[in-house]
Amino acid sequence: MIEWIVILLIVAAIASLLGFRGVAGASASIAKILIFIVLIGILLLLFFGVIVFA
């Protein structure tokens, strides 16, 4: 999933340089959503990992 985030951020950067505001905004917002999903997943894994080892 982190690969998708990097790809979408690269697409957003290139699109913004070329002047495609809609594509840049859409890919950046999708990347932002994926970043939040990954962070929540990591936090849940850490939380439940601590509970299992406690």
Secondary structure by P-SEA (a helix, b strand, c coil): caaaaaaaaaaaaaaaaacaaaaaaaaaaaaaaaaaaaaaaaaaaaaaaaaaac
